Structures are given as structure tokens and as C-alpha cells.
Amino acid sequence: MKEEDFLKQDDNLQQLFDDFQPTLADNDQFMQSLSNKLDAIDYITQRQLAQKRCYRRTLVITLVAGVVGGGLLTAFALLYLQPGSLFTLTLQADLSKFIHENLIAISLTVGTLLLGGILIATANFVLEVFSYRSPLKKMKN
């Protein structure tokens, strides 16, 4: 843009500001309106803080449940799943042999995926339930 266009825009803006003549309403009405707006802002701020606390709490609970569940799943797989104990036949097929040799890793992978899905579904459910419940009292009129 040219310098003339900038000056013209500045003149237009200055004209808009010069032409603006707000009307002053009743002072009590203005203060009541301002007070209502500030109360609404305060309510929204408190609601957002409550939601953040709920999200943090759910995140911590989900993390702890995942660590504990993963530890139990790993302990179960290492203690009770032993290659060869579930298969008594002689395995000749490649897929059956692969499953037989990697039983612990496969069971841990499947168990971890199931545990993760359950934890995510539970966390979403908990957050959905908390979103319907308002922890704050309704605003005073």
C-alpha cells in the first residue's frame, strides 16, 4: 500500500472516533449491568477451574490405574504363561510355532491394548458424568 492510503485510513479512523458520541444511561442501571457481567465472568472462571481440577484428578486416577493394571498384567504373564505349557501337541505349522514361541509377548500386547481401551473408555465416562454435574451454586440474581 502507498503512504497516501495509510494516511487516508488514519483520517477515516480519526473521523470515526470524532463522530462517536455515546449516550450515558442511568448510572444505577449501568452499574447493575456491569455487576451482572462481572458475576457472569466470575462464574465462568470458577467453572473452568473446577473442570480443570476434575480433568487433573481423572488423569491422575487413570495413570495410576494404568500403571497398576500394567504391572499386574505383566506379573501374570511372566508368572503363569510359560511357552509350551498351553500346547501339548507337536507344532509344525509356522503360525502355530510363532504363537507358541511368543506367547508371553502376544498376551502382553493384547492385554495392554485391552487395558488401554478400558481405561480410556472409563476416563471418558467419568468426565462425561462430571460435565453434567455443576459443582458451583447458581449465580445470585
N, C-alpha and C positions, 0 to 999 in steps of 0.2 A: 504494500500500500504506500501511497505517496504521503508526504508530510502534510499536505493540504487536507487529505481525508481524515487524518488523525485530529487535526485542529478543528475540522468541521464536526467530528464526533464529540470532541470535548465541548464545543459550543452547544451541541444538542443536549448533552448531559447536563451542562450548566443551566440550560433553559428549563429542562425537566425539574431540576431541583428548585429553581427560582419560582416556577409555576405551582409547586406543591404547597398548598395551604391547608394543613389538616385542621379539621374542626375538633374542638375539645369538648368531649362529652362530660356528663356529670362525674365528678370526682369519685363519689361513692360507688357508682356503677363501674367505673374503670377499675377501682381497687378491688371490687368483688370479682370482676372478670379476671384480673391479674392473679388474685389469690386462688381462684379455681384452676387456672392454668398451671400455677406453681404446684398446687396439690396434685394435679394430674401428672406432672413431671416427677414429683417425689414418689408417687405410687408406681410409676413405670420403672423408676430406678430401683426401688425396693424389690419389685417383682423380678427384674433382671438379676439382681444379686441373689435372690432366693433360687432362681433357676440355675445360676452358676454353681451355687452350693450343692444343689441336687445333682447336677452333672458331675461335679468332682466326686461326690460321695458314690455315685453309681460307678464311675470309672475306677475308683479305688476298690470297691467291692468286686467288680468284675476282674480286675487284675489279681487280687488275692485268690479269688475262686479259680482263675485260670492257672495260677502257679501251683496251688494245692492240687487241683484236678490233674494237671500235667504230671506233677510228682507222683501222685497215686497211680496214674496210668502207666508211667514209666516203671515204677516199682512192681506193679502187677505183671507187666510184660516181661521184665527181667527175671522175676522170681518164678512165675508159673508157666510161661510159654518157653518151651525148650524145643529146638528143632529136632524132629524125629519122634517126639512123644505123641503127636497127634496122628502121624501116619505110620501104619504098621505094614502096609504093602510095599513092595519094591517099586520105586518110581522110575519110569523110563522116559516119560514124556518131558520135553523141555520146560513147558509151563509149570507142570506139577513139581518138577525138580527145583525150579526157580522159587516157587512159593514155599517149598519145603526148606530151602536153604535160607530164605529171607523172611521167615515167619515173624520174627520179632520186629523187624523194620516195617514190614507191611502192617502189622497190627498197631504199632505206634503211630504210623501215618494215618490210618483210618480212624483210630481213636482220637488223635489230635484234631482232625477235621470235624469229627462229630462233637467233640468238646467245644471247639471254637464256635461252631454253629449254634450250639445250645446256649453258650454264654452270650453271644451277640443277640440272639432272639430274646433271652431273658432281660438283658440290659435295655433293649428297645421296648419291651413290655413295661418294665419298671418306669422308664422315662415317660411313656405314654400315660401311665396311671398317674404319675406325679404332675403331668401337664394339665390334667383335668381338675386337680385339687389346688385350690388357691390358698397358700399359706398366710396370706395377708388379710386383714379385715377390710371390709368395703370402706371406701372413702366416705368421710362425713360430708354431708351437704353444706 
